[in-house]
Amino acid sequence: MRTVMGYLLPYRVRVACGVALKFLAAVLELELPLLLAYIIDVCVPSGDRGAIARAGLAMMALAFGGAFCNITGNRMAAWVSMEVTRRLRRDLYQKTESLSCAQLDGFSVSSLVSRLTNDTYHVHQMFDKVQRGGIRAPMLVLGGLILTFWISPPLALVQLAVCALTFFTIFAVTRRGIPRYTAAQTAVDDVVRILRENAAGVRVVKAMACQDRERERFAAANEAARRAEEDAGCVMAAANPLTGFFLNTGLVLVILVGAFRVNDGVMDAGQIVGFLSYFALIQNATLGIAKVFVMVSKGAASAHRIEAVLTAPEDQRPQEGGPAAPWELGMENASFSYLGVEKDLDGASFTLRKGETLGILGPTGSGKTTLVSLLLRLYDADGGIVWVGGRDVKSRERRELGGRFGVVFQHEALLNDSVYENISFLRGLSREAVIAAAKTAQAWEFIQTLPRGLDTQVDIRGANLSGGQRQRLLIARALAAKPGILVLDSADSALDYRTAAELRRALRRDFPGVTLVIISERVASLQDADRILVLEEGRITHQGPHETLLRDCPRYRDIARLQMGGARL
Amino acid sequence: MKRSLFRRLAPFLRPYLGALSLLFLLVLASNLLSLAAPLLSGWAVDAVGVHTGGVDFPGVFRNVLGMLACYGLSALLQYLVSARLIRVGQGISRDLRRAAFARMSQLPVEYFDTHPAGDLISRICYDVDTVNATLSTDLLQLVTSVLTVAGSLVMLLALSPRLSCVFLVTVPLSMALTSFQMKRLHPLFRRRSGALGALNGFAEERVDRQRAIRTYGVEAADLRQFEEKNDEASQAYYRADWASASLGPSVRFINDASLAAISMFGAMLYLGGALTLGSLSSFVLYSRKFSGPIREAANLLGELQSSAAAAERILDLLDTAEEPGDRPGALPAKKLRGEISFDHVTFGYDPAQPVLRDFTAHIPAGSLTAVVGATGAGKTTLVSLLLRFYCPQSGAITIDDVPVEDYRRDELRRRMALVLQETWLFGGTIAENIAYGTPGATREQIVAAAKAARIHRFITALPQGYDTVLTDGGDGISKGQRQLLAIARCLLSDADIVILDEATSNVDTETERAISEALEQLRRGRTCFVIAHRLATIQNADRILVLADGTLAEEGRHEDLLSAGGVYAGLYDAQWTRDT
């Protein structure tokens, strides 16, 4: 809560002004009954019509002043809440960008999105409501209590006891309510998950004609959410009637105690009447505080979730690394495990000089993508050394690595933006550079046939393009900034052989000095590499150029023979 | 709220009308009880009297007990009402979400290509939530306020009809002011919901692209774009807030001004002898009772506005046109032979840009037919048309000599099993994912299918085996393994036509070899339609269709096409040409 509250600090003057205005408005409004009493108690008996008119006009002026102060105060509160939330959301997003991939996995993407949207919304509501109503109510309770003590301390003690009981009730109910709200939030998360799955898998669901099953699945989650929210709501619904009843019981007690004191001759009946009117004032204000309290506890739950991200320790700081080496890329005995159970990469060692090509081949799940992730420092190796540009990656800023690589990932999806922006990818590259990259990536030809060329809008997940077109746009993106190191992870899987071959030719022509890492299932894509790694269950079983592997690695030989039809090895 | 909006919501409120009218009676009773209590307290104070030692204790006790009973009963009723109302509100929300989802599952696929999931989620979850908040709390307050105002008004009229004339001015004035402000606020709140929806959609997309964003080191530019959306949403939020900030206080002002007017005129009337002092003070007391609820109601109007905007977004989703349904008298598709023909089919997602041009091809029942061609030649489009995701602009597609449009759509789709480029897994167990599309499959059948798809060993190596729950759409599972699961899913179904769309492109060569054995089994008695780039896997196809520029360039068997030396031969040679 403290980190989030800290966002209010720069606006303390505005907050103070807004609160002061709300305070002033309350004072002005409280003056109204006083003037009213003045008219009835003083002016009317004296029959002074002028004084009546003057007092009436004064009331109007006060009412106008109150309205003005309230509107301005509300607007200031709205501005501060908006500004605080805007900055909070921005910082949260920035922090999300700086989290390491391991941390991203820990929070999970959907949870981070919900923190950015849902939780910041709750915090916004909290700031707004607290500024608008959080001052008036406590002020009235405090003022009322002081005045009642002045009238009759014993009766005020009754009142104090009732107030304490009321707050205790609110506290107890909220404590039962909050975990139920959390449970309800989890149930709603399930609903969101099914929605997201259905949006993403619409083709499969329809192709299998499983809409009815999906509706059932959704209905179950929907019903669970309804039950959980109802449960939470019904618990919280007890708060108002209970506190109302306690406060009213206090009223009864005041009359009862008052009756005895009047009987004993220590107080007037008139004082009871006066006391009762203040009591009503305090009662309303207490209920107002209860409302703010519920709002704050909801907002606090969200603030905690936001803070968990904001205060996450900075992972992957540059640290002292191993010795420098003449390798552009390399590993020495590098190991990594995503979950810490099984080694996804186990003791990998290889080296590659600048301008050389590395091929990686291996079955599904053998650690190819993991190896690349370590080179990019998306994750840090658990053991061993990873070199990029002659230095241990651990000694580098992640940002520093960013500009060196062009990467096509296996799972990447396009942005819902123009073709140009998908290639330039937020780097603000010139159209010439984008077109040149598209040409090398064999994408320019089809881009030209699109209705608006480079400015054609790409649908969500690139749905208006074919698999091969999407892949070529991603390759163009990787090439566009002329990186020194190019990583193509299964970048040819949706390309026909001819396009793939033309791509390789164009790469050699346009990127003569580039260091290339190719992960592919196709021997044809790998055969010209200076070094090919054959991976199996996280280990490099063989490495060497095509010819050597054909001779020494039976697996490689089998695959090559199968793919090339055995014809022309 | 606009009337049309209310009328559109009415079907969802109707089932709860009985419960709502009962609630109305309960609210009435609860309010009467809480109005009676002050009366009793007055009598209790009267019973206390003003003399030392002269307190009428039995009287005090009687009235005090009455008060306790009133307050107790009123609290109980209040609880019952709010609990009941929460149930009603939640019921309505559930119905709305269910209806929205039902509509969503009937929308054509292109809707999902052009609408971010974040926006859909925003409508079905958050907008429904906003409407619910209004139904279960705001409405109750509004009814209570109206009741109190009505009760007080009756008392006021009884006390002094002449003085009540003040309200003839102020009440219509408040109403006019509020309706004016509501009209002004409506577009602002709609913009606010829209901007928040856009921000959510953006966050959904970009948080999911973090790996690429950090690889290219473009965090700063990404943050700038986020900031743009964030600023837009914040501004829209603030503008709506700024405008609605005046709603409560301005109504309150009219109210307070009327109090001042009443005090003045009342005092004058009293001096003129037209009113007693007691009536004047009662009148003032009641008119103050009047002001609280009016103030509350005015504050609620802001909430109602944002609810109306939310309700509109849900209802708009419900009104989106769904996929065209089956034509009357559509044929059942129980068992198909699987003979497919494309007859002069022309189609483009954008009609001006045809992907397929006058495409004609025949696929005999039970054959293994492969489609090859350069990327973007229209291979995937063929599958989309076959599955009736889209309709061709001209030409016809027939299965067993019946146009696909004449079958019942869902039954037709169920006769086809497919493995797409991207495998879709949902958050359930692996067994459930394999059995998807085959309800009632036994565990033995599932395991057999997994074994045939060569994914059994991978599954049993997982800690929970077949009961492993996939989270986040099976994020931890590699693309190849996902495809093997999809193949198992396909093997399990009893479809007559099998469609593999680049299904083997992400499985390593060894697995691919194993799969081709499994497919050999699957092929028996089925028509098999394969889109593949590895020409090695389709050499034994009965027929290969070569697509170029949206038309059928060549067709025939592997050897024939090779010796013909056309497009296919060029593609085939490319796969082992050394590039140097």
Boltz contact constraints between the chains, C-beta under 6 A:
constraints:
  - contact:
      token1: [A, 36]
      token2: [B, 263]
      max_distance: 6.0
  - contact:
      token1: [A, 39]
      token2: [B, 263]
      max_distance: 6.0
  - contact:
      token1: [A, 39]
      token2: [B, 267]
      max_distance: 6.0
  - contact:
      token1: [A, 44]
      token2: [B, 267]
      max_distance: 6.0
  - contact:
      token1: [A, 44]
      token2: [B, 270]
      max_distance: 6.0
  - contact:
      token1: [A, 47]
      token2: [B, 271]
      max_distance: 6.0
  - contact:
      token1: [A, 52]
      token2: [B, 264]
      max_distance: 6.0
  - contact:
      token1: [A, 52]
      token2: [B, 267]
      max_distance: 6.0
  - contact:
      token1: [A, 56]
      token2: [B, 260]
      max_distance: 6.0
  - contact:
      token1: [A, 56]
      token2: [B, 263]
      max_distance: 6.0
  - contact:
      token1: [A, 56]
      token2: [B, 264]
      max_distance: 6.0
  - contact:
      token1: [A, 59]
      token2: [B, 260]
      max_distance: 6.0
  - contact:
      token1: [A, 60]
      token2: [B, 257]
      max_distance: 6.0
  - contact:
      token1: [A, 60]
      token2: [B, 260]
      max_distance: 6.0
  - contact:
      token1: [A, 63]
      token2: [B, 253]
      max_distance: 6.0
  - contact:
      token1: [A, 63]
      token2: [B, 256]
      max_distance: 6.0
  - contact:
      token1: [A, 63]
      token2: [B, 257]
      max_distance: 6.0
  - contact:
      token1: [A, 67]
      token2: [B, 249]
      max_distance: 6.0
  - contact:
      token1: [A, 67]
      token2: [B, 253]
      max_distance: 6.0
  - contact:
      token1: [A, 70]
      token2: [B, 249]
      max_distance: 6.0
  - contact:
      token1: [A, 71]
      token2: [B, 245]
      max_distance: 6.0
  - contact:
      token1: [A, 71]
      token2: [B, 246]
      max_distance: 6.0
  - contact:
      token1: [A, 71]
      token2: [B, 249]
      max_distance: 6.0
  - contact:
      token1: [A, 74]
      token2: [B, 245]
      max_distance: 6.0
  - contact:
      token1: [A, 75]
      token2: [B, 242]
      max_distance: 6.0
  - contact:
      token1: [A, 75]
      token2: [B, 245]
      max_distance: 6.0
  - contact:
      token1: [A, 78]
      token2: [B, 238]
      max_distance: 6.0
  - contact:
      token1: [A, 78]
      token2: [B, 241]
      max_distance: 6.0
  - contact:
      token1: [A, 78]
      token2: [B, 242]
      max_distance: 6.0
  - contact:
      token1: [A, 78]
      token2: [B, 245]
      max_distance: 6.0
  - contact:
      token1: [A, 82]
      token2: [B, 234]
      max_distance: 6.0
  - contact:
      token1: [A, 82]
      token2: [B, 237]
      max_distance: 6.0
  - contact:
      token1: [A, 82]
      token2: [B, 238]
      max_distance: 6.0
  - contact:
      token1: [A, 86]
      token2: [B, 230]
      max_distance: 6.0
  - contact:
      token1: [A, 86]
      token2: [B, 234]
      max_distance: 6.0
  - contact:
      token1: [A, 89]
      token2: [B, 230]
      max_distance: 6.0
  - contact:
      token1: [A, 90]
      token2: [B, 227]
      max_distance: 6.0
  - contact:
      token1: [A, 90]
      token2: [B, 230]
      max_distance: 6.0
  - contact:
      token1: [A, 93]
      token2: [B, 226]
      max_distance: 6.0
  - contact:
      token1: [A, 94]
      token2: [B, 223]
      max_distance: 6.0
  - contact:
      token1: [A, 97]
      token2: [B, 219]
      max_distance: 6.0
  - contact:
      token1: [A, 104]
      token2: [B, 210]
      max_distance: 6.0
  - contact:
      token1: [A, 109]
      token2: [B, 207]
      max_distance: 6.0
  - contact:
      token1: [A, 109]
      token2: [B, 208]
      max_distance: 6.0
  - contact:
      token1: [A, 112]
      token2: [B, 207]
      max_distance: 6.0
  - contact:
      token1: [A, 113]
      token2: [B, 203]
      max_distance: 6.0
  - contact:
      token1: [A, 113]
      token2: [B, 204]
      max_distance: 6.0
  - contact:
      token1: [A, 113]
      token2: [B, 207]
      max_distance: 6.0
  - contact:
      token1: [A, 116]
      token2: [B, 203]
      max_distance: 6.0
  - contact:
      token1: [A, 117]
      token2: [B, 200]
      max_distance: 6.0
  - contact:
      token1: [A, 117]
      token2: [B, 203]
      max_distance: 6.0
  - contact:
      token1: [A, 192]
      token2: [B, 121]
      max_distance: 6.0
  - contact:
      token1: [A, 192]
      token2: [B, 125]
      max_distance: 6.0
  - contact:
      token1: [A, 193]
      token2: [B, 427]
      max_distance: 6.0
  - contact:
      token1: [A, 195]
      token2: [B, 121]
      max_distance: 6.0
  - contact:
      token1: [A, 195]
      token2: [B, 124]
      max_distance: 6.0
  - contact:
      token1: [A, 196]
      token2: [B, 117]
      max_distance: 6.0
  - contact:
      token1: [A, 197]
      token2: [B, 426]
      max_distance: 6.0
  - contact:
      token1: [A, 199]
      token2: [B, 112]
      max_distance: 6.0
  - contact:
      token1: [A, 199]
      token2: [B, 117]
      max_distance: 6.0
  - contact:
      token1: [A, 199]
      token2: [B, 120]
      max_distance: 6.0
  - contact:
      token1: [A, 201]
      token2: [B, 424]
      max_distance: 6.0
  - contact:
      token1: [A, 202]
      token2: [B, 109]
      max_distance: 6.0
  - contact:
      token1: [A, 202]
      token2: [B, 112]
      max_distance: 6.0
  - contact:
      token1: [A, 203]
      token2: [B, 109]
      max_distance: 6.0
  - contact:
      token1: [A, 204]
      token2: [B, 424]
      max_distance: 6.0
  - contact:
      token1: [A, 207]
      token2: [B, 387]
      max_distance: 6.0
  - contact:
      token1: [A, 207]
      token2: [B, 413]
      max_distance: 6.0
  - contact:
      token1: [A, 207]
      token2: [B, 418]
      max_distance: 6.0
  - contact:
      token1: [A, 208]
      token2: [B, 437]
      max_distance: 6.0
  - contact:
      token1: [A, 209]
      token2: [B, 410]
      max_distance: 6.0
  - contact:
      token1: [A, 209]
      token2: [B, 413]
      max_distance: 6.0
  - contact:
      token1: [A, 209]
      token2: [B, 414]
      max_distance: 6.0
  - contact:
      token1: [A, 210]
      token2: [B, 437]
      max_distance: 6.0
  - contact:
      token1: [A, 211]
      token2: [B, 105]
      max_distance: 6.0
  - contact:
      token1: [A, 214]
      token2: [B, 105]
      max_distance: 6.0
  - contact:
      token1: [A, 215]
      token2: [B, 102]
      max_distance: 6.0
  - contact:
      token1: [A, 218]
      token2: [B, 101]
      max_distance: 6.0
  - contact:
      token1: [A, 222]
      token2: [B, 94]
      max_distance: 6.0
  - contact:
      token1: [A, 222]
      token2: [B, 97]
      max_distance: 6.0
  - contact:
      token1: [A, 222]
      token2: [B, 98]
      max_distance: 6.0
  - contact:
      token1: [A, 226]
      token2: [B, 90]
      max_distance: 6.0
  - contact:
      token1: [A, 226]
      token2: [B, 94]
      max_distance: 6.0
  - contact:
      token1: [A, 229]
      token2: [B, 90]
      max_distance: 6.0
  - contact:
      token1: [A, 230]
      token2: [B, 86]
      max_distance: 6.0
  - contact:
      token1: [A, 230]
      token2: [B, 87]
      max_distance: 6.0
  - contact:
      token1: [A, 230]
      token2: [B, 90]
      max_distance: 6.0
  - contact:
      token1: [A, 233]
      token2: [B, 86]
      max_distance: 6.0
  - contact:
      token1: [A, 234]
      token2: [B, 83]
      max_distance: 6.0
  - contact:
      token1: [A, 234]
      token2: [B, 86]
      max_distance: 6.0
  - contact:
      token1: [A, 237]
      token2: [B, 82]
      max_distance: 6.0
  - contact:
      token1: [A, 237]
      token2: [B, 83]
      max_distance: 6.0
  - contact:
      token1: [A, 237]
      token2: [B, 86]
      max_distance: 6.0
  - contact:
      token1: [A, 238]
      token2: [B, 79]
      max_distance: 6.0
  - contact:
      token1: [A, 241]
      token2: [B, 75]
      max_distance: 6.0
  - contact:
      token1: [A, 241]
      token2: [B, 78]
      max_distance: 6.0
  - contact:
      token1: [A, 241]
      token2: [B, 79]
      max_distance: 6.0
  - contact:
      token1: [A, 244]
      token2: [B, 75]
      max_distance: 6.0
  - contact:
      token1: [A, 245]
      token2: [B, 71]
      max_distance: 6.0
  - contact:
      token1: [A, 245]
      token2: [B, 75]
      max_distance: 6.0
  - contact:
      token1: [A, 248]
      token2: [B, 71]
      max_distance: 6.0
  - contact:
      token1: [A, 252]
      token2: [B, 64]
      max_distance: 6.0
  - contact:
      token1: [A, 252]
      token2: [B, 67]
      max_distance: 6.0
  - contact:
      token1: [A, 252]
      token2: [B, 68]
      max_distance: 6.0
  - contact:
      token1: [A, 255]
      token2: [B, 44]
      max_distance: 6.0
  - contact:
      token1: [A, 255]
      token2: [B, 64]
      max_distance: 6.0
  - contact:
      token1: [A, 256]
      token2: [B, 64]
      max_distance: 6.0
  - contact:
      token1: [A, 259]
      token2: [B, 48]
      max_distance: 6.0
  - contact:
      token1: [A, 259]
      token2: [B, 55]
      max_distance: 6.0
  - contact:
      token1: [A, 259]
      token2: [B, 60]
      max_distance: 6.0
  - contact:
      token1: [A, 262]
      token2: [B, 48]
      max_distance: 6.0
  - contact:
      token1: [A, 262]
      token2: [B, 55]
      max_distance: 6.0
  - contact:
      token1: [A, 263]
      token2: [B, 53]
      max_distance: 6.0
  - contact:
      token1: [A, 263]
      token2: [B, 55]
      max_distance: 6.0
  - contact:
      token1: [A, 265]
      token2: [B, 52]
      max_distance: 6.0
  - contact:
      token1: [A, 269]
      token2: [B, 48]
      max_distance: 6.0
  - contact:
      token1: [A, 269]
      token2: [B, 50]
      max_distance: 6.0
  - contact:
      token1: [A, 272]
      token2: [B, 45]
      max_distance: 6.0
  - contact:
      token1: [A, 363]
      token2: [B, 508]
      max_distance: 6.0
  - contact:
      token1: [A, 363]
      token2: [B, 510]
      max_distance: 6.0
  - contact:
      token1: [A, 364]
      token2: [B, 478]
      max_distance: 6.0
  - contact:
      token1: [A, 364]
      token2: [B, 480]
      max_distance: 6.0
  - contact:
      token1: [A, 364]
      token2: [B, 481]
      max_distance: 6.0
  - contact:
      token1: [A, 364]
      token2: [B, 508]
      max_distance: 6.0
  - contact:
      token1: [A, 365]
      token2: [B, 478]
      max_distance: 6.0
  - contact:
      token1: [A, 376]
      token2: [B, 215]
      max_distance: 6.0
  - contact:
      token1: [A, 399]
      token2: [B, 217]
      max_distance: 6.0
  - contact:
      token1: [A, 402]
      token2: [B, 216]
      max_distance: 6.0
  - contact:
      token1: [A, 402]
      token2: [B, 217]
      max_distance: 6.0
  - contact:
      token1: [A, 403]
      token2: [B, 217]
      max_distance: 6.0
  - contact:
      token1: [A, 407]
      token2: [B, 215]
      max_distance: 6.0
  - contact:
      token1: [A, 410]
      token2: [B, 479]
      max_distance: 6.0
  - contact:
      token1: [A, 412]
      token2: [B, 212]
      max_distance: 6.0
  - contact:
      token1: [A, 425]
      token2: [B, 216]
      max_distance: 6.0
  - contact:
      token1: [A, 426]
      token2: [B, 218]
      max_distance: 6.0
  - contact:
      token1: [A, 426]
      token2: [B, 221]
      max_distance: 6.0
  - contact:
      token1: [A, 426]
      token2: [B, 222]
      max_distance: 6.0
  - contact:
      token1: [A, 427]
      token2: [B, 218]
      max_distance: 6.0
  - contact:
      token1: [A, 446]
      token2: [B, 376]
      max_distance: 6.0
  - contact:
      token1: [A, 459]
      token2: [B, 113]
      max_distance: 6.0
  - contact:
      token1: [A, 459]
      token2: [B, 114]
      max_distance: 6.0
  - contact:
      token1: [A, 460]
      token2: [B, 113]
      max_distance: 6.0
  - contact:
      token1: [A, 460]
      token2: [B, 116]
      max_distance: 6.0
  - contact:
      token1: [A, 463]
      token2: [B, 113]
      max_distance: 6.0
  - contact:
      token1: [A, 466]
      token2: [B, 375]
      max_distance: 6.0
  - contact:
      token1: [A, 466]
      token2: [B, 376]
      max_distance: 6.0
  - contact:
      token1: [A, 466]
      token2: [B, 380]
      max_distance: 6.0
  - contact:
      token1: [A, 467]
      token2: [B, 421]
      max_distance: 6.0
  - contact:
      token1: [A, 468]
      token2: [B, 375]
      max_distance: 6.0
  - contact:
      token1: [A, 469]
      token2: [B, 376]
      max_distance: 6.0
  - contact:
      token1: [A, 493]
      token2: [B, 505]
      max_distance: 6.0
  - contact:
      token1: [A, 493]
      token2: [B, 506]
      max_distance: 6.0
  - contact:
      token1: [A, 495]
      token2: [B, 375]
      max_distance: 6.0
  - contact:
      token1: [A, 496]
      token2: [B, 374]
      max_distance: 6.0
  - contact:
      token1: [A, 496]
      token2: [B, 375]
      max_distance: 6.0
  - contact:
      token1: [A, 496]
      token2: [B, 533]
      max_distance: 6.0
  - contact:
      token1: [A, 496]
      token2: [B, 571]
      max_distance: 6.0
  - contact:
      token1: [A, 497]
      token2: [B, 571]
      max_distance: 6.0
  - contact:
      token1: [A, 497]
      token2: [B, 574]
      max_distance: 6.0
  - contact:
      token1: [A, 497]
      token2: [B, 575]
      max_distance: 6.0
  - contact:
      token1: [A, 498]
      token2: [B, 571]
      max_distance: 6.0
  - contact:
      token1: [A, 498]
      token2: [B, 574]
      max_distance: 6.0
  - contact:
      token1: [A, 499]
      token2: [B, 375]
      max_distance: 6.0
  - contact:
      token1: [A, 501]
      token2: [B, 574]
      max_distance: 6.0
  - contact:
      token1: [A, 501]
      token2: [B, 577]
      max_distance: 6.0
  - contact:
      token1: [A, 504]
      token2: [B, 579]
      max_distance: 6.0
  - contact:
      token1: [A, 505]
      token2: [B, 579]
      max_distance: 6.0
  - contact:
      token1: [A, 521]
      token2: [B, 508]
      max_distance: 6.0
  - contact:
      token1: [A, 521]
      token2: [B, 509]
      max_distance: 6.0
  - contact:
      token1: [A, 524]
      token2: [B, 575]
      max_distance: 6.0
  - contact:
      token1: [A, 524]
      token2: [B, 576]
      max_distance: 6.0
  - contact:
      token1: [A, 559]
      token2: [B, 509]
      max_distance: 6.0
  - contact:
      token1: [A, 562]
      token2: [B, 509]
      max_distance: 6.0
  - contact:
      token1: [A, 563]
      token2: [B, 536]
      max_distance: 6.0
  - contact:
      token1: [A, 564]
      token2: [B, 576]
      max_distance: 6.0
  - contact:
      token1: [A, 565]
      token2: [B, 536]
      max_distance: 6.0
